[in-house]
Amino acid sequence: MSITNFGGNVAFAPRQHYTPSTEAEVLEILDRHAHGKVRVGGALHSWSPAVVSDDALVDMRRFDGVEFVNTNEGPSVIAGGGCRIKDLLDKLHALGDFTLPSIGLITEQSIAGAISTATHGSGRSSLSHYVVEVRMAAFDESGKACIHVWNGGDELRAARCALGCMGIILSVRIRCVLKYAVAETIVPCATLEDVLAGEEEHPLQQFYLVPHLWSYFAQRRKVSGEFSPNRTLGAGLYRAWWYLWIDLGLHLVIKLLASLLRSPAGVRFFYRHVLSKLILKNVTVIDRAERMLVMEHELFKHLEIEIFVPAEQVRAASAFVQASLEVFDGASAEPPSKIAAALRDIGLLDELLQRRGSFTHHYAITFRRVLPDDALISMTSGARTWYAISFITYVEPRDDFYAMASFLSRAMVTLFEARLHWGKYFPLTGVDIEKAYPRLPDFRAICRRVDPHGVFRNDFVNRVLFSAEV
């Protein structure tokens, strides 16, 4: 059986493909492949090769149970590792007046996949941060398959974002919150300072840097009380407009200009003169959180890289992104002198100049503020607040986008202490990772304890997480 991910950039053919329905079957699979390789495939809505296995691939879709729990510690939900986020939300709503504390941009992923790569939204910590217990099938120190339950300490911090290296997630328990509504207003902003000025009042906001126009749109968002099931007509019309124009229409226009017509001039004209006229601006709409925070990005095949920078670096990072994309587009002969000097110091200026005019970026650059995670190696682990900066392409072949993404990644790691999303396009190597994650040695030690023979490692995780050991 050949397996291809959502983006079409990862394909492989495992020798064995399993779809177990009981924990006993999972343990039997692990014992059978105790000296081979095992990876887990979820919704395959990821662009990194973390899922690849030439030996055994385990599909956990039958582990989709949902159980609501309310204890002295507060409400939580136990969800099977194969349960999709959208199904968990539906079942959680049916069981009571609760929802997840953090909701990402899409809800197609399995719970295990979302936890393993620290899926996040905007204005809160990632979903992984709210996981209070993980039930996982792995090995004991002798190499015999067994079940571990992690509900505290560094083991839980590691399991909150482990890229599948600690075993097969059977279920997780996640804290819940009361259903809530979100008020949203789309506001045009001339500068980044204008955007950030509204952040305190709208802590859930995300914002977009419009390429070729180089101004911003902020989705001002804040919690607006507990959710009421009586939606207003305005909210319904807003969601219909968003779906028809943003989720469908905008993406069709971008695919037409960038992918079918391959017209850089058309892309520039659209962003400079058309897009702003089609955005519903300065209108506040209130609706259920899941409706306001989620987009239908899965409707069109694309590829994405997401680069996280510390909050104190977001201004400099945004200026760097704009300057770099202008050179890649050919709109600028070279970056401003201060950025050029910084690139010269790290040996990347010549690479940027050689790529001048090679790629016209054709999608708005998305910024999301993510609060710290209590985890070992999630992108926002530690005590700092981060901004996730997302770059998407709809053009194939993708060689020129890969070159741009690789340049941005290597430069921003050095200049802005950047980290890359584990589940998206990931051109970095282990050398780039070591300084970014001070708890990486502790993570490796825990992985060795529950996987003494490296069964859960593939080439990708060896490259980015265990290069010091291989």
C-alpha positions in Angstrom: 0.0 0.0 0.0 1.3 3.4 -1.0 0.7 6.3 1.5 0.7 9.9 0.4 0.2 12.9 2.8 -2.3 15.7 2.3 0.3 18.0 0.7 1.6 15.4 -1.8 5.2 16.0 -0.7 5.6 12.8 1.3 5.0 9.3 -0.1 6.1 5.9 1.1 5.1 2.3 1.1 5.2 0.5 4.5 5.7 -3.3 4.4 3.0 -3.8 7.0 -0.1 -1.7 7.6 -2.2 -2.2 10.7 -5.5 -0.9 12.0 -5.8 -2.3 15.5 -9.0 -2.0 17.6 -7.7 -3.1 21.0 -4.7 -2.3 23.2 -3.8 -5.9 23.1 -3.5 -5.8 19.4 -1.3 -2.7 19.6 1.1 -4.5 22.1 1.2 -7.5 19.8 2.2 -5.3 16.9 5.0 -3.7 18.9 6.3 -7.1 20.0 6.2 -8.3 16.4 8.3 -5.3 15.3 10.4 -4.9 18.4 13.6 -4.9 16.3 12.1 -3.1 13.3 10.5 0.3 12.9 6.9 1.5 13.8 5.3 4.8 13.0 1.7 6.0 13.4 -0.4 7.5 10.6 -3.2 9.8 11.6 -5.1 12.2 9.3 -1.8 12.7 7.3 -2.4 16.5 7.4 1.2 17.2 7.9 4.1 18.2 5.6 7.1 16.7 7.5 8.3 13.2 6.9 7.6 12.3 10.6 5.0 9.7 9.6 7.3 7.7 7.2 7.9 4.1 7.9 9.3 1.5 5.5 8.4 -1.3 8.0 5.2 -0.9 10.0 2.6 1.8 9.9 -0.2 1.8 12.5 -3.6 3.5 11.8 -5.3 4.3 15.1 -8.6 5.4 13.7 -10.6 2.8 15.7 -9.3 4.4 18.9 -11.9 7.2 18.7 -13.8 7.0 22.0 -14.7 10.1 24.0 -15.4 10.2 27.7 -16.2 13.4 29.7 -14.7 13.5 33.2 -15.5 16.0 35.9 -13.4 15.7 39.1 -12.1 18.0 41.9 -9.3 19.1 39.5 -12.0 20.4 37.0 -13.6 19.1 33.8 -11.6 17.1 31.3 -12.2 14.8 28.4 -10.5 11.4 27.6 -10.1 11.0 23.9 -8.8 8.1 21.9 -5.6 8.8 20.0 -7.3 8.2 16.6 -10.2 10.6 17.3 -10.3 13.6 15.0 -10.4 17.0 16.7 -13.6 17.9 14.8 -15.3 14.7 16.1 -14.0 15.3 19.6 -15.6 18.8 19.6 -18.9 17.4 18.4 -19.0 14.7 20.9 -17.8 17.0 23.7 -20.7 19.4 22.9 -23.2 16.6 22.9 -22.0 15.5 26.3 -22.2 18.9 28.0 -21.5 22.6 27.9 -17.7 22.3 27.4 -15.1 22.7 24.7 -11.3 22.6 24.3 -9.3 25.4 25.7 -7.2 25.8 22.6 -8.4 25.3 19.0 -6.2 25.3 15.9 -6.9 26.7 12.5 -8.1 23.3 11.2 -9.8 20.4 13.0 -9.0 17.6 10.6 -6.1 16.2 12.6 -6.3 13.2 14.9 -5.8 13.9 18.6 -2.5 12.0 18.6 -1.2 13.8 15.6 -2.2 17.2 17.0 -0.6 16.4 20.4 2.6 15.0 18.8 3.3 18.1 16.9 1.9 20.7 19.3 -1.0 22.0 17.2 -1.8 25.6 18.2 -4.3 28.4 17.7 -3.7 32.1 18.5 -3.6 33.8 21.9 -3.3 30.7 24.0 -0.8 27.9 24.6 -0.9 24.9 22.2 -3.4 22.1 22.7 -0.5 19.9 24.1 -0.1 22.3 27.1 -3.6 21.3 28.3 -3.0 17.6 28.2 -2.9 16.2 31.8 -2.5 12.5 31.1 -1.2 10.4 28.2 -1.8 6.6 27.9 0.9 5.2 25.6 2.0 1.9 24.2 5.8 1.5 24.1 8.4 -0.7 25.6 10.0 -1.5 29.0 13.7 -1.4 29.5 14.0 -5.0 28.4 12.3 -4.2 25.1 9.0 -5.9 25.9 5.8 -4.0 24.7 3.9 -2.5 27.6 1.6 0.4 28.4 2.8 3.6 30.1 0.6 6.2 31.7 2.1 9.6 32.1 0.3 12.1 34.3 3.1 14.2 35.7 6.8 15.2 35.7 9.1 15.3 32.7 7.5 12.2 31.2 4.3 14.0 30.7 6.1 17.1 29.5 7.9 15.0 26.9 4.7 13.1 25.9 2.9 16.4 25.3 5.0 16.8 22.1 7.0 13.8 21.2 6.7 13.4 17.3 5.8 9.7 17.9 9.2 9.0 19.5 7.8 7.8 22.9 5.3 5.3 21.5 1.8 5.0 20.2 -0.7 7.3 21.9 -3.8 5.2 22.9 -5.6 8.1 24.6 -5.1 11.5 26.2 -6.9 13.4 28.9 -7.3 17.1 28.1 -8.6 19.9 30.3 -11.9 21.4 29.2 -13.5 24.9 29.5 -17.1 26.1 29.2 -18.2 26.8 25.7 -17.6 30.4 24.8 -18.2 32.9 22.1 -15.7 35.0 20.2 -16.1 38.5 18.9 -14.2 39.1 15.7 -13.5 42.3 13.7 -11.3 42.5 10.6 -9.3 45.7 10.8 -6.8 47.0 8.2 -3.6 48.2 9.8 -0.8 50.2 8.0 2.0 49.0 10.3 2.8 46.2 12.7 2.7 48.7 15.6 -1.0 49.4 14.7 -1.6 45.6 14.9 0.1 45.0 18.2 -1.6 48.0 19.8 -4.9 46.1 19.7 -3.5 42.9 21.1 -4.1 43.5 24.8 -7.8 44.1 24.2 -8.0 41.3 21.6 -5.8 38.5 23.0 -7.0 35.9 20.5 -6.2 38.0 17.4 -4.2 36.7 14.5 -3.0 38.9 11.7 -1.8 38.8 8.1 1.0 40.6 6.3 -0.3 41.2 2.8 2.5 40.5 0.2 3.3 43.2 -2.3 1.1 45.7 -0.5 3.1 45.2 2.7 0.4 46.3 5.1 -1.7 44.2 7.5 -5.1 42.9 8.3 -5.8 42.1 11.9 -8.5 39.6 12.9 -9.3 41.3 16.2 -10.6 38.5 18.5 -11.6 38.3 22.1 -13.8 36.1 24.2 -17.4 37.4 24.4 -19.0 35.5 27.3 -20.3 32.0 27.4 -21.7 30.6 24.2 -25.4 31.0 23.6 -27.0 28.6 21.0 -29.0 31.5 19.5 -26.8 32.7 16.7 -27.6 36.0 15.2 -28.5 36.3 11.5 -25.4 38.4 11.1 -23.1 35.6 12.4 -24.7 33.2 9.9 -24.2 35.5 7.0 -20.6 36.3 8.1 -19.8 32.6 8.2 -21.4 32.1 4.7 -19.4 35.1 3.4 -16.2 33.7 4.9 -16.7 30.3 3.5 -17.7 31.4 0.0 -15.2 34.2 -0.4 -12.2 33.3 1.9 -12.2 29.5 2.1 -13.3 29.0 -1.6 -13.2 32.2 -3.7 -9.9 33.7 -2.5 -8.1 30.4 -2.8 -9.5 29.8 -6.3 -8.2 33.2 -7.4 -4.8 32.6 -5.9 -4.6 29.2 -7.6 -5.7 30.7 -10.9 -3.1 33.5 -10.8 -0.2 31.7 -9.2 -0.6 28.1 -10.3 -2.6 28.0 -13.5 -1.7 31.4 -15.2 1.7 31.5 -13.4 1.5 35.3 -13.5 3.6 37.1 -10.9 2.3 40.4 -12.2 -1.3 39.2 -11.7 -0.5 38.2 -8.1 1.1 41.6 -7.4 -1.9 43.5 -8.9 -4.4 41.4 -7.0 -2.8 42.0 -3.6 -2.1 45.7 -4.2 -5.4 46.8 -5.8 -8.1 44.1 -5.4 -7.9 42.2 -2.1 -8.6 45.0 0.3 -11.8 46.0 -1.6 -13.2 42.5 -1.0 -12.6 42.2 2.7 -15.4 42.9 5.1 -13.8 45.4 7.3 -14.6 47.0 10.7 -17.7 44.8 11.3 -17.9 43.0 14.6 -19.5 39.5 14.6 -20.0 37.2 17.6 -20.3 33.4 17.2 -19.3 30.1 18.8 -15.5 29.8 19.2 -15.2 26.8 16.9 -16.8 28.7 14.1 -14.7 31.8 14.5 -11.3 30.2 15.1 -11.4 27.5 12.4 -10.8 27.8 8.7 -11.2 25.3 5.9 -7.6 25.2 4.8 -7.9 21.5 3.9 -10.1 22.3 0.8 -7.1 22.9 -1.5 -3.8 21.0 -1.5 -0.9 23.2 -0.4 2.4 23.2 1.4 3.3 25.2 4.5 6.3 26.1 6.6 5.8 27.8 9.9 8.6 29.6 11.7 8.3 30.7 15.3 10.1 33.7 16.7 10.1 35.0 20.3 7.7 37.8 20.9 10.4 40.4 21.5 11.8 39.6 18.0 8.6 39.8 16.0 9.1 43.4 14.8 12.6 42.7 13.4 11.5 39.3 12.1 8.5 40.9 10.2 10.8 43.5 8.6 13.3 40.7 7.6 10.5 38.6 6.0 9.3 41.5 4.0 12.8 42.5 2.8 13.6 38.9 1.9 10.4 38.3 0.0 10.9 41.5 -2.0 14.3 40.3 -3.1 13.0 36.8 -4.0 10.3 38.5 -6.0 12.7 40.8 -7.8 11.0 43.9 -6.5 14.2 44.9 -4.6 17.8 44.5 -5.8 19.0 43.9 -2.2 17.7 44.2 1.3 18.1 47.3 3.5 21.7 47.8 4.7 21.1 46.7 8.2 19.6 43.4 7.1 22.2 42.9 4.4 24.9 43.4 7.0 23.3 40.8 9.3 23.0 38.3 6.4 26.6 38.9 5.4 27.8 38.2 8.9 26.1 34.7 8.8 27.2 34.0 5.2 23.7 34.1 3.6 23.6 37.4 1.7 25.1 36.0 -1.5 22.5 33.2 -1.4 19.7 35.7 -1.2 21.0 37.9 -4.0 21.5 34.9 -6.2 17.9 34.0 -5.7 16.7 37.5 -6.7 13.6 37.2 -8.9 13.2 33.5 -8.5 9.9 33.3 -6.6 6.9 35.6 -6.1 5.1 34.8 -2.9 1.4 34.5 -3.5 -0.3 34.0 -0.1 -0.8 36.2 2.9 1.8 35.6 5.7 -0.1 34.6 8.8 1.0 35.6 12.3 -0.3 33.9 15.4 0.7 34.7 19.0 1.2 31.5 21.1 1.7 31.5 24.8 4.3 29.2 26.5 3.8 25.4 26.8 4.8 23.3 29.8 6.5 20.8 27.5 10.1 19.7 26.7 10.3 20.2 22.9 7.1 21.9 21.7 7.8 24.9 19.5 6.7 27.2 22.3 8.1 25.3 25.2 9.8 27.3 27.9 8.8 30.6 29.5 8.6 32.9 26.5 5.7 33.9 24.3 6.1 33.3 20.6 4.7 34.3 17.2 4.2 31.6 14.6 4.8 33.0 11.1 3.2 30.9 8.3 4.2 30.7 4.6 2.0 28.8 2.2 2.3 27.9 -1.5 -0.2 26.6 -4.0 2.3 26.3 -6.8 3.8 23.1 -8.1 6.6 22.2 -8.7 7.8 23.7 -5.4 11.5 23.9 -5.9 11.6 27.7 -5.7 9.4 27.8 -2.7 11.6 25.2 -1.0 14.6 27.4 -1.7 12.9 30.4 -0.2 11.7 28.4 2.8 15.1 27.0 3.4 16.8 30.4 3.3 14.2 31.9 5.7 14.6 29.0 8.1 18.4 29.1 8.3 18.6 32.8 8.5 15.8 33.2 11.1 17.2 30.5 13.4 20.4 32.4 13.6 19.1 36.0 13.6 15.9 35.6 15.7 16.3 32.3 17.7 13.6 30.8 15.5 12.0 27.4 15.8 10.2 25.4 13.1 6.8 23.7 13.4 7.6 19.9 13.6 4.6 19.0 11.5 5.2 21.3 8.5 8.0 21.6 5.9 11.2 21.2 7.9 14.5 21.9 6.0 16.7 22.2 9.1 19.0 19.6 10.6 19.9 18.5 14.1 22.7 21.1 14.3 20.1 23.8 14.0 18.0 22.3 16.7 20.4 21.8 19.5 20.6 25.4 20.7 16.8 26.0 20.3 15.7 23.3 22.7 17.6 23.2 26.0 15.6 20.3 27.3 16.4 18.1 24.3 18.9 15.9 26.2 16.2 15.2 28.8 13.7 14.3 26.0 16.2 11.9 24.4 16.8 10.2 27.7 13.1 9.5 28.2 12.8 8.2 24.7 15.7 5.8 25.2 14.0 4.5 28.4 10.7 3.7 26.7 12.2 2.7 23.3 15.6 1.1 24.0 16.0 -0.2 20.4 14.8 2.9 18.6 11.7 1.3 17.1 9.8 4.6 17.0 12.5 6.5 15.2 12.7 7.1 11.4 15.2 9.0 9.3 13.4 12.3 9.9 13.4 12.2 13.7 16.9 10.8 13.7 18.0 13.9 11.6 16.3 16.5 13.7 16.2 15.1 17.2 18.8 12.4 17.6 21.6 13.4 15.2 24.0 13.6 18.2 23.4 9.9 18.7 23.5 8.5 15.2 
